[in-house]
Amino acid sequence: MNVSLAKDLSVYQLVMGVQAPPKPLSLSPATLLSLVRAQIDLLIEQQIAATLWVKLPPDKIWQSELARYQSSIGASSLIYTCQIEESRKGGAEEGGEDKGEGRLNISSSPSSPSSHYVPVHLPPDSQMRRENFLMVLSPQFCSLILAHRPLKKRKNQTLGKVNTNKNQPLLIITTVEGRVIQQVLNSIQQAIAPESSSILPASFICPTVPEGALMNQLLAKQLLRQDEINRQIITVRTNKLEQQNQELHNKEQLKDEYLKNVCHELRIPLTHMKTALSLLNSPNLKPPQRQRYLQMLNTQCDQQNSLITGFLELVQLEQNLEGTTLELVRLSEIVPGVVSTYQPVAQEKGIMLAYTVPTELPSVWCVSGKLRQIVINLLHNSLKFTPNGGQVWVRARNQGDYVQLEFRDTGIGIAENEIPKIFDRFYRVRTAATEDYGGAGLGLTIIQQLLLRCGGSISVKSKLSEGSTFTVQLATVGNIPRAIATENEL
């Protein structure tokens, strides 16, 4: 049996239209669940065979309550389940209702014969879309639990988005007054199509008020169910607080470790400078030695400055990363200019430097103004760690939803056990060569942070004495990074 409503109705408006309507209360969805469970508890305990009119969320937690009642009472009960007929493409309507809200997935309740569930078809734009209710109809007990989700004001008029938080308060009405329920029932009966259909015997009349004993039991069960919900909420909040405390503790530990690393890194060049200064005070110092110690001082001052500059840049980046904006840029407008700038450096070392960046490559997402910095840092590293007479290539190509940018060199390479560490703060590749490559050990860390922000990534393949290949992946114009999608949802 199928039932349809010939005209659009709103149970909430029907209730509010009666004389001296019950007052709605602003309550949480968890409270609505506790009220529904308490009602089902009473019906099962008293073995009340009732006709139910329901429109509840499609989640299993709600469906299981109806299945619990049906399996306990059996064939003597009948459940009318209101469901929206979807005729439009797309997902939810304005206001955040899910496409399937109000549907009861009967197949998910194997213990409940589907013959005892009667679907009630509602038009796609039904006013009941924003309503959920449970109406109990029986000669000895009638009740109505009704929840209305009011529309919230737009938060972002430009994007046309609405706050769809499912935990926002609901306007909830609960009543056992026969006059209210009877008026709602009469309006529904008049809207049934075809008109010959009847959902209840013509002689059925809602009792004016339930028996006092039933009301006492219902109140007790509501208190028990609300207490159960409250305990569950407290447990969830306690676990969340414990998790947050653990995260804060972990952050404090990371912060302490970070500061230790900073102090250690800053102390190293200071130690070298102090050593050089003490040696310069030697009365028997020869000019070549003096020159060597002065050079040591100059080198260590540069190292100290590099550390401080890199450290400040990283701190500023981490503090402002979430607030940075993304932009679309073309590699063909950035890479050639950077490579040209480094050609004199490559020629001085006898390094063959070349690039291949097709002009037809699509635009890519990157933190505003930072793509040039990424290219400069990676190209600088390739040249720095490539001996005289080596080769460095910069190549870009399309790779699905990404553009892949490679920096390949024939340099000293990286040991396999060191590859997982090279993106750590202050980590510098250990080498047996006598040349001091310097650097703050923060360049790759900064690059990785920038790429994560714009939905990109960086990886490396390397072998000692054979060279390294750093591969950067950047999202293309059609592949919107999560950072952009999140901003559009706010």
C-alpha positions as a printed Julia matrix, in Angstrom:
490×3 Matrix{Float64}:
   0.0    0.0     0.0
   1.22   3.45   -0.94
  -0.08   6.75    0.37
   0.46  10.23   -1.05
  -0.47  13.68    0.19
  -2.5   15.59   -2.36
  -1.3   18.93   -1.05
   1.73  20.24    0.7
   1.52  20.3     4.49
   3.66  21.37    7.39
   3.02  19.55   10.65
   4.77  22.38   12.48
   2.42  24.97   10.97
  -0.6   22.76   11.7
   0.36  22.54   15.37
   1.12  26.25   15.65
  -2.25  26.99   14.0
  -4.39  25.44   16.74
  -5.91  27.53   19.48
  -3.41  28.0    22.35
  -0.64  25.95   20.68
   2.07  24.27   22.78
   5.21  26.36   23.07
   8.25  25.13   21.07
  11.54  24.82   22.91
  15.01  25.27   21.42
  16.69  21.92   22.11
  19.48  19.78   20.68
  19.09  16.81   18.29
  20.36  14.62   21.15
  17.34  15.67   23.24
  15.03  14.8    20.35
  16.58  11.34   20.21
  16.06  10.85   23.97
  12.38  11.85   23.63
  11.82   9.4    20.76
  13.52   6.57   22.66
  11.49   7.25   25.81
   8.28   7.13   23.76
   9.26   3.81   22.18
  10.21   2.44   25.62
   6.72   3.25   26.94
   4.93   1.72   23.95
   6.94  -1.5    24.25
   6.6   -1.79   28.02
   2.82  -1.24   27.9
   2.48  -3.3    24.69
   0.5   -0.51   23.06
  -0.36  -1.42   19.48
  -0.46   1.96   17.79
  -0.45   3.52   14.36
   2.68   5.62   13.96
   3.2    8.55   11.61
   6.92   9.25   11.38
   9.45  11.31    9.54
  12.85  10.76   11.12
  16.43  11.15    9.86
  17.62   8.19    7.74
  20.51   7.37   10.08
  20.6    3.87   11.53
  20.3    5.15   15.1
  16.81   6.49   14.34
  15.68   3.57   12.18
  16.64   1.09   14.88
  14.05   2.64   17.25
  11.22   1.93   14.84
  12.57  -1.56   14.18
  12.74  -2.15   17.94
   9.08  -1.2    18.35
   7.91  -3.2    15.31
   9.74  -6.35   16.4
   8.22  -6.11   19.89
   4.61  -5.31   18.97
   4.44  -7.2    15.67
   1.57  -7.29   13.17
  -0.85  -5.31   15.31
   0.97  -2.02   14.59
   1.28   0.04   11.44
   3.97   2.62   10.64
   3.47   5.36    8.04
   6.89   6.65    6.97
   6.96  10.02    5.25
   9.6   10.32    2.54
  10.5   13.05    0.07
  10.17  12.27   -3.62
  13.41  13.53   -5.2
  12.87  14.87   -8.71
  15.81  17.32   -8.9
  19.43  16.59   -9.66
  22.06  17.43   -7.1
  22.28  17.06   -3.39
  20.71  19.05   -0.62
  18.34  21.96   -0.84
  19.1   25.31    0.58
  19.19  24.98    4.32
  21.33  21.88    4.44
  18.81  19.02    4.39
  20.32  15.86    2.98
  18.86  14.46   -0.19
  17.57  11.37    1.58
  16.43  12.97    4.82
  13.14  11.59    6.03
  13.5    8.27    4.24
  13.32   5.05    6.16
  15.5    2.36    4.69
  13.18  -0.54    5.39
  15.68  -3.11    4.12
  18.04  -2.09    6.93
  15.53  -3.47    9.47
  15.43  -7.19    8.71
  13.53  -7.99   11.9
  10.64  -5.75   10.81
   8.39  -7.02    7.99
   8.21  -4.32    5.34
   4.46  -4.99    4.96
   3.92  -3.11    8.23
   5.65  -0.01    6.85
   3.53   2.2     4.62
   5.47   4.84    2.62
   3.89   8.27    2.45
   5.11  10.19   -0.58
   5.77  13.91   -0.15
   6.46  16.4    -2.97
  10.14  17.32   -3.57
   9.65  20.85   -2.22
   7.55  19.73    0.73
   7.45  21.99    3.77
   8.08  18.84    5.82
  11.63  18.71    4.44
  12.82  20.68    7.46
  10.7   18.71    9.94
  10.98  15.43   11.83
   8.21  13.95   13.93
   6.8   10.88   15.67
   3.02  10.78   16.08
   1.54   7.9    18.12
  -2.13   7.11   17.57
  -3.98   4.56   19.73
  -7.25   4.53   21.71
  -5.46   4.64   25.07
  -2.49   6.86   24.26
  -1.73   9.55   21.68
   1.34  11.76   21.51
   3.29  13.96   19.12
   7.01  14.75   19.14
   7.84  17.36   16.51
  11.15  19.0    15.58
  11.52  21.91   13.15
  14.92  23.07   11.9
  14.68  26.81   11.23
  16.61  28.41    8.4
  19.69  30.29    9.52
  20.79  33.58    8.02
  23.37  33.39    5.27
  26.9   33.67    6.53
  28.41  34.47    3.16
  26.08  36.17    0.7
  28.73  36.12   -2.06
  29.16  32.36   -2.02
  25.51  31.7    -1.16
  26.4   29.25    1.59
  24.25  28.43    4.59
  25.32  27.05    7.95
  24.28  23.41    7.74
  25.52  22.26   11.12
  23.4   19.25   12.05
  23.94  20.0    15.74
  22.28  23.4    15.58
  19.32  23.74   18.0
  15.89  22.55   16.88
  12.47  23.94   17.71
  10.91  20.95   19.47
   7.27  20.48   20.46
   6.07  17.51   22.5
   2.41  17.15   23.4
  -0.18  14.56   24.5
  -3.16  16.91   24.11
  -5.84  15.13   22.13
  -7.24  18.35   20.63
  -3.89  19.25   19.06
  -3.13  15.78   17.73
  -6.69  15.3    16.44
  -6.52  18.55   14.44
  -3.21  17.53   12.88
  -4.62  14.08   12.13
  -7.76  15.54   10.5
  -5.67  17.8     8.24
  -3.5   14.88    7.15
  -6.56  12.72    6.51
  -8.06  15.42    4.26
  -4.83  15.6     2.25
  -4.57  11.85    1.62
  -4.74  10.84   -2.04
  -6.84   9.1    -3.17
  -9.6   10.48   -0.99
 -11.04   7.02   -0.42
  -7.94   6.01    1.54
  -8.12   6.1     5.29
  -5.29   5.85    7.73
  -7.51   5.14   10.77
 -11.07   3.95   11.44
 -13.63   6.74   11.01
 -14.67   6.29   14.64
 -11.16   6.91   16.0
 -10.88   9.86   18.39
  -7.73  10.82   20.25
  -8.13  10.59   24.02
  -8.21  14.06   25.54
  -5.4   13.24   27.94
  -3.62   9.93   28.68
  -4.07   8.17   31.97
  -2.03   9.59   34.84
  -0.12   6.32   35.29
   0.98   6.38   31.64
   2.13   9.99   31.97
   4.14   9.19   35.1
   5.84   6.3    33.35
   6.52   8.41   30.26
   8.09  11.15   32.38
  10.28   8.62   34.18
  11.46   7.11   30.93
  12.19  10.55   29.47
  14.35  11.34   32.5
  16.2    8.03   32.19
  16.8    8.46   28.47
  17.91  12.09   28.89
  20.3   11.02   31.63
  21.71   8.35   29.3
  22.2   10.92   26.54
  23.83  13.34   29.0
  26.27  10.67   30.17
  27.16   9.86   26.58
  27.72  13.55   25.85
  29.9   13.9    28.95
  31.92  10.85   27.91
  32.45  12.25   24.41
  33.43  15.66   25.77
  35.76  14.13   28.34
  37.49  12.05   25.68
  37.76  15.13   23.46
  39.27  17.18   26.28
  41.75  14.4    27.04
  42.69  14.25   23.38
  43.13  18.03   23.26
  45.25  17.95   26.42
  47.43  15.23   24.91
  47.8   17.25   21.7
  48.78  20.33   23.74
  51.27  18.24   25.68
  52.74  16.88   22.46
  52.96  20.41   21.03
  54.78  21.59   24.15
  57.23  18.74   23.83
  57.78  19.53   20.15
  58.24  23.19   21.03
  60.83  22.33   23.7
  62.66  20.05   21.28
  62.49  22.72   18.61
  64.01  25.34   20.93
  66.76  22.92   21.93
  67.6   22.37   18.26
  67.62  26.12   17.61
  69.96  26.77   20.55
  72.22  23.92   19.47
  72.41  25.15   15.88
  73.14  28.74   16.94
  75.8   27.62   19.39
  77.86  25.77   16.74
  78.97  28.84   14.71
  79.48  30.79   17.95
  81.86  28.09   19.16
  83.81  28.25   15.89
  83.96  32.06   16.06
  85.18  31.96   19.65
  87.89  29.48   18.65
  89.0   31.67   15.75
  89.13  34.76   17.98
  91.26  32.99   20.57
  93.67  31.83   17.84
  93.92  35.35   16.43
  95.24  36.51   19.8
  98.31  34.24   19.49
 101.52  36.4    19.43
 103.29  34.01   17.03
 100.49  34.02   14.43
 101.74  34.14   10.83
  99.89  36.11    8.1
  98.57  33.02    6.26
  97.18  31.66    9.53
  95.65  35.01   10.41
  93.98  35.11    7.02
  92.62  31.58    7.51
  91.13  32.42   10.93
  89.62  35.64    9.63
  88.02  33.63    6.83
  86.7   31.2     9.42
  85.13  34.12   11.31
  83.54  35.44    8.15
  82.18  32.01    7.19
  80.72  31.37   10.64
  79.13  34.84   10.75
  77.46  34.05    7.44
  76.3   30.7     8.83
  74.9   32.4    11.93
  73.06  34.93    9.81
  71.71  32.18    7.57
  70.4   30.27   10.59
  68.69  33.31   12.1
  67.17  34.36    8.77
  65.92  30.84    8.02
  64.57  30.41   11.54
  62.63  33.7    11.43
  61.27  32.87    7.97
  60.06  29.46    9.15
  58.43  30.9    12.29
  56.66  33.59   10.27
  55.53  31.03    7.7
  54.1   28.64   10.32
  52.28  31.46   12.11
  50.7   32.86    8.96
  50.4   29.75    6.78
  46.64  29.28    7.23
  46.04  32.92    6.38
  48.07  32.89    3.18
  46.24  33.09   -0.14
  46.73  30.87   -3.16
  47.15  31.99   -6.75
  47.29  30.41  -10.19
  50.66  30.74  -11.92
  52.32  29.34  -15.03
  55.65  27.55  -14.72
  56.68  28.88  -18.13
  56.59  32.4   -16.65
  58.76  31.54  -13.62
  61.27  28.77  -14.37
  63.11  30.24  -17.41
  63.88  33.48  -15.57
  65.26  31.67  -12.52
  67.39  29.35  -14.67
  68.81  32.34  -16.57
  69.77  33.96  -13.29
  71.76  30.89  -12.25
  73.46  30.29  -15.63
  76.57  32.33  -14.61
  76.92  30.26  -11.41
  76.65  27.04  -13.44
  79.18  28.24  -16.03
  81.66  29.18  -13.31
  81.55  25.58  -12.02
  81.48  24.09  -15.5
  78.0   22.66  -14.91
  75.66  22.08  -17.83
  72.32  23.68  -16.79
  69.23  23.17  -18.97
  65.45  23.28  -18.63
  62.35  22.02  -20.45
  59.07  23.72  -19.56
  56.38  23.48  -22.28
  54.38  26.68  -22.64
  51.13  24.74  -23.05
  51.24  23.39  -19.47
  48.18  24.44  -17.44
  48.38  26.95  -14.61
  49.1   25.56  -11.15
  48.11  26.53   -7.61
  50.75  27.89   -5.25
  51.0   30.17   -2.23
  50.99  33.72   -3.58
  54.46  34.88   -4.57
  56.18  31.68   -3.37
  56.62  29.58   -6.53
  59.76  31.54   -7.48
  61.21  30.91   -4.01
  60.57  27.16   -4.34
  62.28  27.03   -7.75
  65.22  29.13   -6.53
  65.83  26.98   -3.43
  65.7   23.66   -5.29
  67.85  24.88   -8.19
  70.36  26.41   -5.77
  70.65  23.09   -3.92
  71.16  21.16   -7.15
  74.0   23.44   -8.21
  75.54  23.57   -4.74
  75.77  19.79   -4.39
  76.89  19.12   -7.96
  80.7   19.02   -8.47
  82.44  20.89  -11.28
  81.66  19.46  -14.68
  78.32  17.98  -13.62
  74.85  18.41  -15.07
  71.54  19.85  -13.77
  68.16  19.57  -15.54
  64.86  21.24  -14.74
  61.9   19.58  -16.44
  58.12  20.04  -16.22
  55.36  17.83  -17.57
  51.64  17.19  -17.17
  50.71  14.38  -14.79
  46.91  13.99  -14.55
  45.51  16.63  -12.19
  49.03  17.82  -11.4
  52.02  19.36  -13.1
  55.26  17.62  -12.18
  58.42  19.73  -11.87
  61.72  17.83  -11.61
  65.15  19.03  -10.5
  67.69  16.36  -11.46
  71.43  16.58  -10.94
  74.56  14.44  -11.12
  75.72  15.63   -7.71
  77.04  13.93   -4.6
  73.71  12.26   -3.86
  72.09  11.39   -0.54
  72.53   8.21    1.48
  69.38   6.05    1.6
  69.12   6.25    5.38
  69.24  10.07    5.25
  66.49  10.6     2.67
  63.59  10.41    5.21
  65.3   13.1     7.35
  66.12  15.78    4.78
  62.82  17.64    5.29
  63.35  17.87    9.07
  64.21  21.26   10.55
  67.95  22.05   10.68
  68.87  18.72    9.11
  71.87  18.94    6.79
  73.13  16.08    4.67
  76.28  14.55    6.12
  79.08  14.21    3.6
  82.59  12.87    3.74
  83.77  15.63    1.41
  86.02  18.28    2.88
  83.95  21.11    1.39
  81.6   22.82    3.85
  78.28  23.28    2.08
  76.86  25.45    4.86
  73.18  26.35    4.89
  70.65  26.51    7.71
  68.99  23.17    6.99
  65.58  24.86    6.72
  65.1   25.35    2.98
  63.46  21.99    2.29
  61.3   22.3     5.42
  59.96  25.65    4.19
  59.36  24.27    0.68
  57.41  21.3     2.07
  55.22  23.57    4.21
  54.43  25.82    1.23
  53.53  22.86   -0.97
  51.29  21.26    1.65
  49.38  24.52    1.92
  48.55  24.6    -1.8
  47.73  20.9    -2.17
  51.11  19.97   -3.65
  53.91  17.66   -2.57
  57.64  17.04   -2.86
  59.59  13.79   -3.02
  63.19  12.77   -3.68
  65.12   9.89   -5.21
  68.86   9.75   -4.77
  71.96   7.57   -4.71
  75.37   8.43   -3.35
  77.78   9.69   -6.02
  75.09   9.4    -8.71
  72.91  12.43   -8.04
  69.42  13.34   -6.85
  66.02  14.04   -8.34
  63.59  16.26   -6.44
  60.03  16.02   -7.78
  57.46  18.72   -7.02
  53.78  18.14   -7.76
  51.51  21.17   -8.11
  47.72  21.01   -8.48
  46.39  22.31  -11.78
  43.64  24.86  -12.3
  40.94  22.18  -12.5
  42.05  20.45   -9.3
  40.99  22.82   -6.5
  43.18  22.34   -3.41
  41.49  21.67   -0.07
  42.66  25.06    1.2
  40.64  26.83   -1.52
  37.62  24.53   -1.07
  37.6   25.15    2.69
  37.73  28.92    2.22
  34.75  28.74   -0.17
  32.71  26.77    2.38
  33.16  29.35    5.12
